[in-house]
Amino acid sequence: MHRAVLRDAQPGDYAAITALLTGAGLPVDDLSPDDVRWFVVAQADAGEAAGCTIVGAGAVQPIGENGLLRSVVVAPALRSGGLGARLVRALETRAGAAGLAALYLLTGDAQAFFRTLGYQTIDRGEAPEAMRASAQFASICPSSATCMVRTLADAARYPERISADVVEAQRDLEKEKRS
Ligand SMILES: CC(C)(COP(=O)(O)OP(=O)(O)OC[C@H]1O[C@@H](n2cnc3c(N)ncnc32)[C@H](O)[C@@H]1OP(=O)(O)O)[C@@H](O)C(=O)NCCC(=O)NCCS
């Protein structure tokens, strides 16, 4: 199977994104169609009449000078293949380019995943006040959720890696179409 291609989400992706999130037990109550602008999606082109399939998603919700990294999800059948990491790196690249200083997140059981990507656990109370006032912090995520943070000072070194990923994925797609 070829690798998924990452791209900015479009308004028409909203239903597929929320279906993936709901299937993984992640909250969608505070998301509206307008919020797709925060999302990057992973698209697997089936190359068939069924058309394109969204197999992963993730978002950075800007809050003040920082971002809330949220709604990171990969379709169950494609997990453990590095797609989650690619999505997070792509989101960091976008957030860094937008001038955000750091990304905060809350997670129930994916601390190990985020730790390998350079995120550090902090007390929820250490997050900036504006972050703590967000719906995810204030009411949606349980108090047992772990708060993690990563500064984006080194995000500038990721674009090359992301574009190399995309080039590789496109090459795979072309190869598949020819065969
Ligand atoms: C978390 C998630 C996005 C990771 O996507 P992925 O494509 O599997 O991630 P990668 O392949 O890049 O990395 C996988 C590695 O991360 C770690 N990891 C991933 N999910 C983990 C979890 N829930 N708990 C502990 N470690 C996890 C493991 O070390 C795993 O390596 P392994 O497969 O060799 O054990 C995916 O598991 C998922 O959709 N989970 C449900 C939604 C969720 O919890 N999202 C995070 C909250 S925002």
The ligand as an SDF file (V2000), in Angstrom:
LIG
                    3D

 48 50  0  0  0  0  0  0  0  0999 V2000
   -1.9490    8.4930   18.8090 C   0  0  0  0  0  0  0  0  0  0  0  0
   -2.0420    8.1440   17.3190 C   0  0  0  0  0  0  0  0  0  0  0  0
   -2.4840    9.3850   16.5340 C   0  0  0  0  0  0  0  0  0  0  0  0
   -0.6390    7.7030   16.8480 C   0  0  0  0  0  0  0  0  0  0  0  0
   -0.6990    7.4670   15.4520 O   0  0  0  0  0  0  0  0  0  0  0  0
    0.2810    6.3800   14.7730 P   0  0  0  0  0  0  0  0  0  0  0  0
    0.1930    6.5540   13.3040 O   0  0  0  0  0  0  0  0  0  0  0  0
   -0.0120    5.0330   15.3280 O   0  0  0  0  0  0  0  0  0  0  0  0
    1.6690    6.8870   15.3350 O   0  0  0  0  0  0  0  0  0  0  0  0
    3.1180    6.5070   14.8260 P   0  0  0  0  0  0  0  0  0  0  0  0
    3.0600    5.2800   13.9910 O   0  0  0  0  0  0  0  0  0  0  0  0
    3.7480    7.7200   14.2690 O   0  0  0  0  0  0  0  0  0  0  0  0
    3.8220    6.1900   16.1970 O   0  0  0  0  0  0  0  0  0  0  0  0
    3.4620    5.0000   16.8450 C   0  0  0  0  0  0  0  0  0  0  0  0
    4.2440    4.9160   18.1300 C   0  0  0  0  0  0  0  0  0  0  0  0
    3.7610    5.8900   19.0470 O   0  0  0  0  0  0  0  0  0  0  0  0
    3.4970    5.2830   20.3170 C   0  0  0  0  0  0  0  0  0  0  0  0
    2.0330    5.3240   20.5500 N   0  0  0  0  0  0  0  0  0  0  0  0
    1.0740    5.6070   19.6580 C   0  0  0  0  0  0  0  0  0  0  0  0
   -0.1280    5.6280   20.2530 N   0  0  0  0  0  0  0  0  0  0  0  0
    0.1050    5.3400   21.5370 C   0  0  0  0  0  0  0  0  0  0  0  0
   -0.7290    5.2400   22.6650 C   0  0  0  0  0  0  0  0  0  0  0  0
   -2.0440    5.4430   22.6090 N   0  0  0  0  0  0  0  0  0  0  0  0
   -0.1650    4.9330   23.8400 N   0  0  0  0  0  0  0  0  0  0  0  0
    1.1660    4.7290   23.9250 C   0  0  0  0  0  0  0  0  0  0  0  0
    2.0030    4.8170   22.8960 N   0  0  0  0  0  0  0  0  0  0  0  0
    1.4730    5.1390   21.7100 C   0  0  0  0  0  0  0  0  0  0  0  0
    4.0360    3.8930   20.2540 C   0  0  0  0  0  0  0  0  0  0  0  0
    5.3810    3.9470   20.6850 O   0  0  0  0  0  0  0  0  0  0  0  0
    4.0030    3.5560   18.7890 C   0  0  0  0  0  0  0  0  0  0  0  0
    5.0440    2.7240   18.4290 O   0  0  0  0  0  0  0  0  0  0  0  0
    4.7160    1.1570   18.2060 P   0  0  0  0  0  0  0  0  0  0  0  0
    3.6310    1.1000   17.1760 O   0  0  0  0  0  0  0  0  0  0  0  0
    6.0110    0.5890   17.7600 O   0  0  0  0  0  0  0  0  0  0  0  0
    4.2630    0.6540   19.5300 O   0  0  0  0  0  0  0  0  0  0  0  0
   -3.0150    6.9680   17.0700 C   0  0  0  0  0  0  0  0  0  0  0  0
   -2.6570    5.8900   17.9050 O   0  0  0  0  0  0  0  0  0  0  0  0
   -4.4630    7.3260   17.3300 C   0  0  0  0  0  0  0  0  0  0  0  0
   -5.1900    7.7590   16.4450 O   0  0  0  0  0  0  0  0  0  0  0  0
   -4.9350    7.1310   18.5860 N   0  0  0  0  0  0  0  0  0  0  0  0
   -6.3140    7.4660   18.9500 C   0  0  0  0  0  0  0  0  0  0  0  0
   -6.5120    8.9550   19.0960 C   0  0  0  0  0  0  0  0  0  0  0  0
   -5.5920    9.5730   20.1430 C   0  0  0  0  0  0  0  0  0  0  0  0
   -5.4240    9.0620   21.2480 O   0  0  0  0  0  0  0  0  0  0  0  0
   -5.0060   10.7410   19.8040 N   0  0  0  0  0  0  0  0  0  0  0  0
   -4.1090   11.4670   20.6720 C   0  0  0  0  0  0  0  0  0  0  0  0
   -4.8320   12.4910   21.4710 C   0  0  0  0  0  0  0  0  0  0  0  0
   -4.8840   14.0540   20.6380 S   0  0  0  0  0  0  0  0  0  0  0  0
  1  2  1  0
  2  3  1  0
  2  4  1  0
  2 36  1  0
  4  5  1  0
  5  6  1  0
  6  7  2  0
  6  8  1  0
  6  9  1  0
  9 10  1  0
 10 11  2  0
 10 12  1  0
 10 13  1  0
 13 14  1  0
 14 15  1  0
 15 16  1  0
 15 30  1  0
 16 17  1  0
 17 18  1  0
 17 28  1  0
 18 19  1  0
 18 27  1  0
 19 20  2  0
 20 21  1  0
 21 22  1  0
 21 27  2  0
 22 23  1  0
 22 24  2  0
 24 25  1  0
 25 26  2  0
 26 27  1  0
 28 29  1  0
 28 30  1  0
 30 31  1  0
 31 32  1  0
 32 33  2  0
 32 34  1  0
 32 35  1  0
 36 37  1  0
 36 38  1  0
 38 39  2  0
 38 40  1  0
 40 41  1  0
 41 42  1  0
 42 43  1  0
 43 44  2  0
 43 45  1  0
 45 46  1  0
 46 47  1  0
 47 48  1  0
M  END
$$$$
